[in-house]
Amino acid sequence: MPKALLASGAVLVILATGLVLLNHRDAGNAPPSAAKQASDVSFNHPTEPQADVTPILVNGLDEQYSSQTAEDWVTNADFVADVTVTDAVALPLGDTDRKRGEGSQGRTAYLRVNKIIWATEKPKKNLPDNFTLAAWGWTFKDHDFDGKVPVVGGGGSRLEEGHRYIVGLVWEPSRCSEGDPMDPAHWSFIGTKGSIPFDSGVLGVGEFEGTVQTLKPPVGPSPEWQKTFRDSVLGKGLDGVRDALEQATPGKRRFLKPSPC
């Protein structure tokens, strides 16, 4: 089973092909056009997954926050919002990965807030009408830059342009690690399962794990320990999410104190 560490700004993924670093640093407030020009240096491909390529699912992530249940969402999120992805652009490919011919390429997703559904009593920062999130990208090997394979966290979404989602968001302060560039303050998911497809205003319909999902009759009940907040609201609308969050009891948030920059 792949094992990975999800941290603020990057995802370290150990796959069968070796060690892959998915650069998930926020691209800042650069306009989409500027980001696209930068990404064209390395790849000039659409960000939608190729229809004939099955995304790699990354499971077993060690995450700072949990996003499994409604209780996790109200514990760890500053906001829960209905959003639409207006653009998603590839980040520049690193020189090391380019020369080695093996590695990964992340993306930045641009989102528009349609509606704030829930907010903690004292959010660290107000949620703007438009913001960016680091998004899952691709992995590649053997210098096959045209054959890159989409990657996505199991139980989550890649964030594809034109799709709508319910997302749990937290404002992360800037962090510094010795020997690494500063990771600037940014909006982030509360975890891999911190997004729910919401195309057509129906929870569960839309892009999930890199493919477009429709509501289908369940094959059978999931084990209790596998059930997620997404499972509990499938087929419902905004009121279903709001009711579930208002009924959930928040716990104590795990906070990773940032290193001084």
C-alpha positions as CSV (number, residue, x, y, z in Angstrom):
1,M,0.0,0.0,0.0
2,P,1.4,3.4,-0.8
3,K,2.4,5.4,2.2
4,A,2.5,9.2,2.2
5,L,2.9,12.2,4.5
6,L,0.6,15.2,3.9
7,A,2.0,18.4,5.3
8,S,1.4,22.1,4.8
9,G,2.7,22.8,1.3
10,A,3.8,19.4,0.1
11,V,2.9,15.8,-0.2
12,L,5.6,13.2,0.0
13,V,4.4,10.0,-1.7
14,I,6.2,6.7,-1.7
15,L,5.0,4.7,-4.8
16,A,6.2,1.6,-6.5
17,T,8.2,3.8,-8.8
18,G,10.2,5.3,-5.9
19,L,10.1,8.6,-4.0
20,V,7.9,11.3,-5.5
21,L,7.5,14.8,-4.2
22,L,4.2,16.4,-5.1
23,N,4.8,20.2,-4.9
24,H,1.6,21.6,-3.3
25,R,2.8,25.1,-2.5
26,D,0.3,27.8,-3.0
27,A,0.9,29.8,-6.2
28,G,-0.1,33.0,-4.5
29,N,-2.3,35.6,-6.0
30,A,-0.8,35.5,-9.5
31,P,-3.6,35.7,-12.2
32,P,-4.5,32.5,-14.0
33,S,-2.9,33.8,-17.2
34,A,0.5,34.3,-15.6
35,A,0.4,30.9,-13.9
36,K,-0.5,29.3,-17.3
37,Q,2.4,30.9,-19.0
38,A,4.7,29.6,-16.2
39,S,3.3,26.1,-16.5
40,D,3.7,26.1,-20.3
41,V,7.5,25.9,-19.7
42,S,7.1,22.4,-18.6
43,F,3.9,21.0,-19.9
44,N,1.1,22.3,-22.2
45,H,-1.6,19.9,-21.3
46,P,-5.2,20.3,-20.0
47,T,-5.6,19.7,-16.3
48,E,-8.6,17.4,-16.8
49,P,-7.5,13.7,-16.3
50,Q,-7.2,11.8,-19.6
51,A,-10.3,9.7,-20.2
52,D,-8.2,6.5,-20.8
53,V,-5.9,7.0,-17.8
54,T,-7.0,5.7,-14.3
55,P,-5.8,8.1,-11.6
56,I,-3.4,6.8,-9.0
57,L,-5.1,6.8,-5.6
58,V,-2.9,7.8,-2.7
59,N,-4.0,6.2,0.6
60,G,-2.6,6.0,4.1
61,L,-1.8,9.7,4.4
62,D,-0.5,11.0,7.7
63,E,-2.4,14.3,7.9
64,Q,-2.3,17.2,10.3
65,Y,-6.1,17.3,10.5
66,S,-8.8,14.6,10.2
67,S,-11.7,15.0,7.8
68,Q,-13.5,11.7,8.2
69,T,-16.6,12.8,10.1
70,A,-18.9,15.8,10.5
71,E,-17.3,16.2,14.0
72,D,-13.9,16.4,12.3
73,W,-15.2,19.1,9.9
74,V,-16.5,21.3,12.7
75,T,-13.4,20.7,14.8
76,N,-10.8,21.6,12.2
77,A,-12.5,23.9,9.6
78,D,-12.6,27.7,9.8
79,F,-15.2,27.6,7.0
80,V,-17.3,25.1,5.1
81,A,-18.3,26.6,1.7
82,D,-20.0,25.8,-1.6
83,V,-17.3,26.6,-4.2
84,T,-16.8,26.4,-8.0
85,V,-13.4,25.8,-9.6
86,T,-12.9,28.6,-12.1
87,D,-9.4,27.5,-13.3
88,A,-6.8,24.9,-12.5
89,V,-3.2,25.4,-13.7
90,A,-0.1,23.3,-13.6
91,L,2.9,24.4,-11.6
92,P,6.3,24.6,-13.2
93,L,8.2,21.4,-13.4
94,G,11.3,21.3,-11.1
95,D,14.7,21.1,-12.7
96,T,15.6,18.0,-10.7
97,D,12.6,16.1,-11.8
98,R,13.0,17.3,-15.4
99,K,16.6,16.1,-15.5
100,R,15.9,12.9,-13.7
101,G,12.9,12.2,-16.0
102,E,10.8,11.1,-13.0
103,G,8.8,12.9,-10.4
104,S,5.6,14.9,-10.2
105,Q,3.9,18.1,-11.0
106,G,1.3,19.8,-8.8
107,R,-1.4,22.3,-9.7
108,T,-3.1,25.4,-8.3
109,A,-6.9,25.6,-8.3
110,Y,-8.7,28.9,-8.5
111,L,-12.0,28.9,-6.6
112,R,-15.1,31.1,-6.4
113,V,-17.2,31.1,-3.2
114,N,-20.8,30.5,-4.0
115,K,-22.0,30.4,-0.4
116,I,-20.5,30.1,3.1
117,I,-22.4,27.2,4.7
118,W,-20.8,27.1,8.1
119,A,-18.1,29.0,10.0
120,T,-16.3,28.6,13.3
121,E,-17.0,31.2,16.0
122,K,-13.6,32.9,15.6
123,P,-12.0,32.1,12.2
124,K,-8.4,33.0,11.8
125,K,-9.1,34.9,8.6
126,N,-12.2,36.0,6.7
127,L,-12.8,33.8,3.6
128,P,-12.5,36.0,0.4
129,D,-14.9,35.7,-2.6
130,N,-12.0,34.1,-4.6
131,F,-9.0,32.2,-3.4
132,T,-6.6,29.4,-4.4
133,L,-5.9,25.9,-3.2
134,A,-3.0,23.5,-3.8
135,A,-4.4,20.7,-5.9
136,W,-3.3,17.2,-6.8
137,G,-1.4,16.9,-10.1
138,W,0.4,14.2,-11.9
139,T,3.3,11.7,-11.6
140,F,5.6,10.6,-14.5
141,K,8.7,8.4,-15.1
142,D,11.1,7.3,-17.8
143,H,11.2,10.9,-19.2
144,D,7.6,10.3,-20.5
145,F,6.5,13.9,-20.0
146,D,3.5,13.3,-22.3
147,G,2.3,10.3,-20.4
148,K,2.0,11.8,-17.0
149,V,-0.6,10.0,-14.8
150,P,-3.1,12.0,-12.6
151,V,-2.8,11.5,-8.8
152,V,-5.5,12.0,-6.2
153,G,-5.9,11.3,-2.5
154,G,-8.2,8.3,-1.8
155,G,-11.7,9.6,-0.7
156,G,-11.0,13.1,-2.1
157,S,-11.2,15.2,-5.2
158,R,-8.6,16.6,-7.6
159,L,-10.5,19.9,-8.0
160,E,-11.2,20.2,-11.8
161,E,-12.2,23.3,-13.6
162,G,-16.0,23.8,-14.0
163,H,-16.9,21.5,-11.1
164,R,-18.6,22.4,-7.9
165,Y,-17.7,21.2,-4.4
166,I,-18.5,21.5,-0.7
167,V,-15.1,22.1,1.0
168,G,-13.8,22.3,4.6
169,L,-11.2,25.0,4.7
170,V,-8.6,26.1,7.3
171,W,-6.2,29.1,7.1
172,E,-2.6,27.9,7.6
173,P,0.0,30.4,8.9
174,S,3.4,30.6,7.1
175,R,5.8,27.9,8.2
176,C,9.6,27.5,8.0
177,S,11.7,24.4,8.0
178,E,15.5,24.4,8.1
179,G,16.9,24.0,4.6
180,D,13.5,24.5,2.8
181,P,12.0,27.7,1.4
182,M,9.3,29.4,3.5
183,D,5.8,28.0,3.0
184,P,3.6,31.1,2.9
185,A,0.3,31.4,4.7
186,H,-2.5,29.9,2.6
187,W,-6.0,28.3,2.6
188,S,-6.0,24.6,2.8
189,F,-8.3,21.6,2.9
190,I,-8.9,20.2,6.4
191,G,-7.8,16.9,4.9
192,T,-8.0,14.5,1.9
193,K,-11.7,13.9,2.7
194,G,-12.4,17.7,3.1
195,S,-14.2,18.0,-0.2
196,I,-17.5,16.6,-1.5
197,P,-18.7,16.8,-5.1
198,F,-21.7,19.1,-5.5
199,D,-22.4,19.4,-9.3
200,S,-26.1,20.4,-10.0
201,G,-26.5,21.1,-6.3
202,V,-26.6,17.4,-5.3
203,L,-24.0,16.1,-2.9
204,G,-22.0,13.2,-4.3
205,V,-22.5,14.2,-8.0
206,G,-19.4,15.4,-9.7
207,E,-15.7,14.9,-9.7
208,F,-14.5,12.4,-7.1
209,E,-11.1,10.6,-7.1
210,G,-10.5,12.0,-10.6
211,T,-13.6,10.7,-12.3
212,V,-17.1,12.2,-12.7
213,Q,-19.6,10.4,-10.4
214,T,-23.3,10.1,-10.5
215,L,-25.5,8.8,-7.6
216,K,-25.7,5.0,-7.8
217,P,-27.5,2.6,-5.5
218,P,-24.9,1.4,-2.9
219,V,-23.7,-2.2,-3.3
220,G,-24.0,-2.7,0.4
221,P,-23.5,-1.0,3.7
222,S,-19.9,0.2,4.5
223,P,-18.2,-0.9,7.7
224,E,-18.8,1.7,10.4
225,W,-15.1,2.6,10.6
226,Q,-15.0,3.4,6.9
227,K,-18.0,5.8,6.8
228,T,-17.3,9.4,6.0
229,F,-19.1,12.7,6.2
230,R,-19.5,12.4,2.5
231,D,-21.3,9.1,2.9
232,S,-23.8,10.6,5.4
233,V,-24.9,13.4,3.1
234,L,-25.0,11.7,-0.4
235,G,-28.0,12.8,-2.4
236,K,-28.8,15.8,-0.2
237,G,-28.5,19.6,-0.8
238,L,-27.0,22.5,1.1
239,D,-29.5,22.1,4.0
240,G,-28.3,18.5,4.5
241,V,-24.8,19.7,5.0
242,R,-25.8,22.6,7.2
243,D,-28.0,20.4,9.4
244,A,-25.3,17.8,9.8
245,L,-22.7,20.3,10.8
246,E,-24.9,22.2,13.2
247,Q,-25.7,18.9,15.0
248,A,-22.0,17.8,15.2
249,T,-20.1,18.4,18.4
250,P,-16.6,19.9,17.8
251,G,-13.6,18.5,19.6
252,K,-10.2,19.9,20.3
253,R,-8.2,21.0,17.2
254,R,-4.7,19.6,16.8
255,F,-2.5,22.6,16.1
256,L,1.0,22.4,14.6
257,K,2.8,25.5,15.9
258,P,4.6,27.2,13.0
259,S,8.4,27.6,13.2
260,P,9.5,31.3,13.3
261,C,10.4,32.7,9.9
